Amino acid sequence: MQRVVAILESVVATRGPATPARVSAEIELSLSTVSRIMRDLAEEQMLDRLDDGSYLLGSRLFKLVRDARSGGDAMATIHRVLGELRDRTGETASLNVRRDDTRVCIASVDSRHELRRVVPVGDAIPLVGTATGHVLMAELGAAEQTALIDRSRAAGSRVELLSQLRETAERGWAVQADGLLTGVTGVAVPVRAGDRVLAAVTLSGPTSRMPAEVVEKIVPDIEEAARRLAPWVPQPS
């Protein structure tokens, strides 16, 4: 991998077509090895081979850079929307997606309160028994819901949990107080693309600051954030 990086850096530094001989001399690697790696990179469109045998940076490499920049713009927007939601409500705001039997946080902005719920990016917890998970499960087929419940260790019977999922689907959001984490309440709303649920926006904080009347008051703020985030959430292929 180090040799590949060195070759690409040498091509960049050339600021024009780079020959294997020039790259070989610059990075002090044998010409045969450099030629082979550059041919392989050209096959993957990381380099473009010209008729005279020299190379330029490839179209695939430029696409990766373009996509990375676009992704950066999307993540900046996501963090801005979550930050505004945090500022309006005072609690930690996060964006979460489903990965198999878990919900995974892909973006989070922590509350400014000293006592707060911290949701690290990459944090994964079970779907069943959480507000976020119930939003992500609510519109799945009954068989898939049942399978997820049966594989989980959540408190409550299958009948009770299926009833909670039906309630979530009907009202369009979920709340869970003192579920997997004692003393923590989460409120979640789906992020949609048409009829598909792509993700869930969740507010979470100490149960003492999130009684039922507060939850009812902040749900419209979470719903508005979900609508604003929808264009920026990557859709699964």
N, C-alpha and C positions, 0 to 999 in steps of 0.2 A: 504493500500500500504506500509506503514511503517513496518508493521509486515512481509510482504513478503520480503522486502529488508533486514530486520534483519535476517530472516531465511537464505536467500541466503548468506549473509555475514558470518554467523556462519558456514555454510557448507564449504565455502571457507577456513575459518580459521582452520578448522579441518584437512585439508591436507590429507584427506582420507575419508572413509565411515563415515557418521555422523548419529547417531540415533536420533529419535525425542526426547528421554529423555535427551540426552546431549544438544541438541539445546534448549529445553525447559528450562533447568537449566541455560544455558548461557545467554539467552535473557530475562529470567524471565517472561515467558508467559506460560499459562497452557498447560499441555501435550496434552489435547484433542484438543485444538485450533491448536497447532503446528502440531500434527499428521494430522489433517484435511487439513491444508494449504499445508503440504508437499505432501500429496496424490494428491491434486489438481495440484500442480506444476509438479508432475510426470506425470499426465494425459496430461499436455501440453508439456511434454518433456523438461521442464526447470530443472527438476531433474530426475535422473534415480534411480529406486528402486531396490535394490538387494534382493536376496532370503531371507536373514536374517532380512529384514525389515529396513536396513540402506539405506542411500541415498548418491549418488554422484551428482555432477553437470551434468546437462542433455545435450544431444546432440544438442538440439535446442539452448541452451544458447551459446554453442561453435560456432554454425553456425552464430548466431547474431554477435558475436565478430569478427569472420572471415570476415563477410560481411562488418562490420563497418570499419575494417582495409583496406579492398579492396576499399571501398568507399573513405576512407581518401587518399589512393594512387591516386585514380582518381581525386579527388578535388585538390590535390597538383599539379598534371600534368596540370589540367585545368588552375589553377592560374599561373603556370609557362608560359604556352603558351600565355595567355592573357597579362601577364606582358611583355613578349618579343614583342608582338604586340604593346602594349602601348609605349614601348621604341623606336620602329622603327618609329612610327607615331606621338608620342607626345600626343595622345588623349586618352580619357577613353575608355577602351575595356570591353565589357560585353558579357556574354552568357545568352541567353534567351530562354524560352520554352513557348508554348501555354497552357493556362488554360482557357477553355471556350472562352469568348470574349476578353480576355486580353493576354498580353504578360507579363511573370513574369521573373525577373532577378534571375538566380541561382548562378551566379558568376560575380565578377566585379573587375577591377583594375583601380583605378582613375588616371587621368592625373596628372602630376607633376606641370602643370601650375597653377599659382594662380587663373586665370580665367579658369574655367573648368566645365564640366558637371559631376555631381555626380549621379551615378546610384546605389542605395543601394540594397543589396541582399534582395529579397522578394518584391521589388518594382513592382507594377502591374499597367499598363496603357492599354487603349484600343488598340486592334489590328489595327482597321481601322484608317488610317491617319498617320501611323508611318512607317518608313522604316522597322523596325523589324517586325511589324505586317504584312506588305505586303509580306515580304519574307515567313512568316509562313502561309500566306493565298494563295499565288500565285498558288499553285498546287492543291488546293481543288477543288471540283466540283463546277460548276456554281451555283447550287442551294444553296449550303452552303455559297459560297461567297456572294451571293445576300442577304441571311438571315442575315449574319453578318453585312453587310453594312446597311440594313434596321433597324437593332436594334441599330446602332451606332448614334452618334451625330456629326460625322465628317463633316467638310466642303466639299462641292462638291456634285455633283449629283451622282446617282447610276451609270449612264453611264460613267462619268468621272472616278470614282473609279474603276469600272470594267476594264476600259482601262488601268489604272495604274497597276492593277494586271496582266493583259496580258503582259504588257511591262516588268514587273519584271520577269515573268516566262520566257520570251524570252531571256533576257540578263543575267539572273542568279543572279542578285543583285538589291538592291533598295536603293534609296537616298531620303531623305525628309528634306527640309530646311524650317525652321520657320513653322513647322506643329503644333503639340499640344503645343509646347513650343517656343515662339518667341525668336529668336536669337540663336537657337540651330539647328544644322544639324546632322542627323544620317545617317550612311551608313551601310547596313546589307547584309550578305551573308548567305545562308543556310548551315547547317551542315547535311550531308546526311548519311544514311545507305542504300546503294543500291538506290532504287527509292524513299525512304521515307525521308521526311524532319523531322529531330528530333528536331532541335533547330536553332537558328540564332546567329551568331557572329556579334556584332554591335560595330562600332566606333562612338563616339559622342563627339561633342565639339562646341565651339562658331562658328556660321556661318561665322564670319569674318576671321577665320583661315581655313575654309574649302570651298573655292570656287570650281567651277567645275573642274579646272585643278588639284587641290590637290586631290579631290575625285577620279578622274580617275587614279591618280598616286598610291593611297593607296589601291585601290580595290584588286590588286594581293596579297598584304600582308594579307588582310583579308581572301581572298580565301585560301591562304596557311595555315593560322591559322585554318580555318574551317576543312580542310583536316586532320590536325594534331589532332584536337579535336574529330573527329568522333568516334574513337574507345573508347573514354572515356566518352561519353555522354550516360546516361542510356536510354535504349529503352523502350517505353511504353509497358506494358504487353497487 
